[in-house]
Amino acid sequence: MRNYEYVNGKRVKERGFFSKWGHRLFVLMAIIGMFYVAVFVFGWGRSGKVKNGGSREAIIAEEEKFHGIILTRDNVMEQLKDIAELMTYSEDYAGTANVVDNLQIPYTDFDIWGTQHKIQIVYAGTIKVGYDLNELKTVVNNQKKEIYITIPLKPSVVDNNLPQEKVTIMQDNNIFNPIRADEVNVRLSEVKAQQLESAEKNGIYEKAEAHLKEIIIKTLAKVHSEYKVVFLSPTEQPPVEKPTTSVAQ
């Protein structure tokens, strides 16, 4: 038996079972489709991940691009914190040092025969020089797209180390003139001072500065590639960013 219903006084055939549920399914699919369009357009439910693995630099770059953040000194210093330990430059050295000592006739410069002792020291050490992050001065000019960084005239000596495991001592003692306990330490102190002086003459500070500039440029280029890094001497001043003016409509 067929079911009918009256609309505006006219008899019409009532929808069948499949017709009713087909219509409802179509409406449901339309609602789901509108939801996914909204997610794609407005970014609802984003997890914050970026295509290149979600690295810290990439996330900051994505946020700055999406939100239009103006680059500031704090942004730059935050990036440089990651390379604080790389601000150190080191050079190794190695060599042999000898100690020869004789007793002398009192009040003269004449050695007494048979009283000589010898010490031979084979060593290897490392000199480290570097910069403190807090010593760097940073200014950002967003109009010129430039980052100005002032670094000290020369880095500080972080360490001048002669590890015990890299020091070999050979002694030729003498019963009439025994080796004193402090002779090795005194000679090693002289070695460290001589090696530091030699490293300074060979440009260790200049090499450390070049190393620092290289890692700063590479680090900032990962996130702020549109900005140019300009290094200033302590006596130079960065150009002042001109204030922006608005024209009344």
C-alpha positions in Angstrom: 0.0 0.0 0.0 1.4 3.4 -1.0 1.5 6.3 1.5 0.5 9.8 0.5 0.5 13.1 2.1 -1.3 16.4 1.3 0.6 19.6 0.7 -1.5 22.8 0.1 -4.6 20.6 -0.5 -2.9 18.4 -3.1 -2.1 14.8 -2.6 1.6 14.0 -3.1 3.5 10.8 -2.8 5.5 10.4 0.4 9.3 9.9 0.0 10.6 6.3 0.2 13.0 5.0 2.8 16.1 5.2 0.5 15.2 8.7 -0.7 15.0 10.0 2.8 18.3 8.6 4.0 20.1 9.5 0.8 19.1 13.1 1.3 20.3 13.0 4.9 23.6 11.4 3.9 24.2 14.2 1.3 23.6 16.9 3.9 26.1 15.2 6.3 28.8 14.9 3.6 28.3 18.6 2.8 28.8 19.6 6.4 32.0 17.4 6.7 33.3 19.0 3.5 32.7 22.5 4.8 34.6 21.6 8.0 37.7 20.5 6.1 37.7 23.5 3.9 37.6 25.7 7.1 40.6 23.7 8.5 42.6 24.2 5.3 41.8 27.9 4.9 42.0 29.1 8.5 44.6 26.7 9.8 42.4 25.3 12.6 44.0 22.5 14.5 47.6 23.1 13.3 50.2 21.2 15.2 52.9 23.8 14.7 55.1 21.5 12.8 57.0 22.6 9.7 58.1 20.7 6.6 61.7 20.5 7.4 61.4 18.4 10.6 60.2 21.0 13.1 63.7 22.4 14.0 63.9 25.3 16.3 65.2 27.7 13.6 62.5 26.6 11.1 59.7 27.1 13.7 60.9 30.6 14.5 61.2 31.4 10.7 57.6 30.1 10.1 56.2 32.0 13.0 57.9 35.3 11.8 56.6 34.7 8.3 53.1 33.9 9.4 52.7 36.6 12.0 54.8 39.2 10.3 57.1 39.7 13.4 59.6 42.5 13.1 63.1 41.3 13.7 64.6 42.7 17.0 67.8 42.4 19.0 66.2 39.8 21.2 65.4 37.6 18.2 69.0 37.8 17.1 70.5 37.1 20.5 68.1 34.1 21.0 69.6 32.6 17.8 73.2 33.3 18.9 72.7 31.5 22.3 72.8 28.3 20.3 76.3 28.9 19.2 77.7 30.2 22.5 80.1 27.2 22.8 81.2 27.6 19.2 82.5 31.0 20.0 85.7 29.4 21.1 88.6 28.8 18.8 91.4 26.4 19.7 94.9 25.5 18.5 97.0 22.5 19.6 100.8 22.5 20.2 103.4 19.9 21.1 107.1 19.8 21.7 110.0 18.8 23.9 111.5 20.8 26.8 114.7 20.1 28.6 116.0 21.1 32.0 119.8 20.9 32.7 121.1 21.9 36.1 124.6 21.9 37.8 125.8 22.9 41.1 128.2 25.9 40.9 131.2 27.0 42.9 129.9 29.6 45.4 130.1 33.2 44.1 131.1 32.1 40.6 129.5 31.0 37.4 131.6 27.8 37.2 129.8 24.4 37.3 131.0 21.7 39.6 131.9 18.6 37.6 129.8 15.5 38.3 126.8 17.4 39.7 124.6 17.7 36.6 121.0 16.4 36.4 118.7 16.4 33.4 115.0 16.4 32.8 113.3 15.9 29.4 109.6 16.7 29.1 107.6 15.7 26.0 104.3 17.5 26.0 101.1 18.3 24.0 98.6 21.0 24.9 95.8 23.2 23.6 95.2 26.9 23.7 91.6 28.1 23.6 90.5 31.7 23.0 86.9 32.8 22.7 84.2 35.4 23.2 81.5 35.9 25.8 78.0 36.2 24.3 77.3 39.1 26.6 80.2 41.0 25.1 78.5 41.1 21.7 76.4 44.2 20.9 73.6 43.8 18.4 71.4 46.4 16.6 68.8 45.5 14.0 67.8 47.9 11.2 64.6 46.6 9.6 64.4 49.4 7.0 67.8 48.4 5.5 67.4 44.7 6.4 70.8 44.7 8.2 72.0 43.3 11.5 74.9 45.2 13.0 77.1 43.2 15.4 80.0 44.7 17.4 82.6 42.3 18.8 85.5 43.0 21.1 88.9 43.9 19.7 90.3 40.5 20.7 89.0 37.4 22.4 90.0 36.2 25.9 92.2 33.2 26.6 89.7 30.6 27.8 92.3 27.9 28.5 95.9 26.9 28.0 96.0 23.3 29.1 98.7 20.7 29.3 96.8 17.5 30.3 98.8 15.2 32.5 98.2 12.2 30.3 99.9 14.1 27.4 103.0 14.9 29.4 105.9 12.4 29.5 108.8 13.1 31.9 112.3 11.4 31.7 114.8 12.1 34.4 118.5 11.6 34.8 119.0 12.3 38.5 122.2 13.0 40.4 122.9 12.0 44.0 125.0 15.2 44.6 122.3 17.4 43.0 118.9 15.8 43.2 116.0 17.0 41.1 113.7 19.4 43.0 110.0 18.7 43.2 109.0 22.1 41.6 111.4 21.9 38.6 108.9 20.2 36.2 106.0 22.5 37.1 108.2 25.6 36.7 109.4 24.4 33.3 105.8 23.6 32.2 104.6 27.0 33.2 107.4 28.5 31.0 106.3 26.2 28.1 102.7 27.4 28.4 103.7 31.1 28.3 106.0 30.5 25.4 103.4 28.6 23.4 100.8 31.3 24.0 103.2 34.0 22.9 103.9 32.0 19.7 100.2 31.5 19.0 99.6 35.2 19.4 102.4 36.0 16.9 100.8 33.4 14.5 97.5 35.2 14.5 95.3 33.1 16.9 93.2 36.1 17.8 92.6 37.0 14.1 91.7 33.4 13.3 89.3 33.3 16.3 87.6 36.5 15.0 87.2 35.1 11.5 85.8 31.9 12.9 83.3 33.8 15.0 82.1 35.9 12.0 81.7 32.8 9.9 79.5 30.9 12.4 77.4 34.0 13.1 76.6 34.6 9.4 75.7 30.9 8.9 73.6 30.7 12.0 71.5 33.9 11.3 71.2 33.0 7.6 69.2 29.9 8.5 66.4 32.0 9.9 66.9 35.6 8.6 68.3 35.0 5.1 66.8 38.3 3.9 69.0 40.3 6.3 72.7 41.2 5.8 75.1 40.8 8.7 77.4 43.8 9.2 80.3 43.6 11.7 81.4 46.8 13.4 84.5 47.7 15.3 84.0 48.9 18.9 84.5 52.5 17.8 81.9 52.4 15.0 78.2 53.2 15.5 75.4 51.6 13.5 73.2 53.9 11.4 70.0 55.0 13.1 66.8 53.6 11.8 64.5 56.4 10.6 61.1 56.5 12.3 58.2 55.6 10.0 55.6 58.4 9.3 52.0 57.9 8.4 50.0 60.2 6.1 46.5 61.1 7.3 43.7 60.1 5.0 
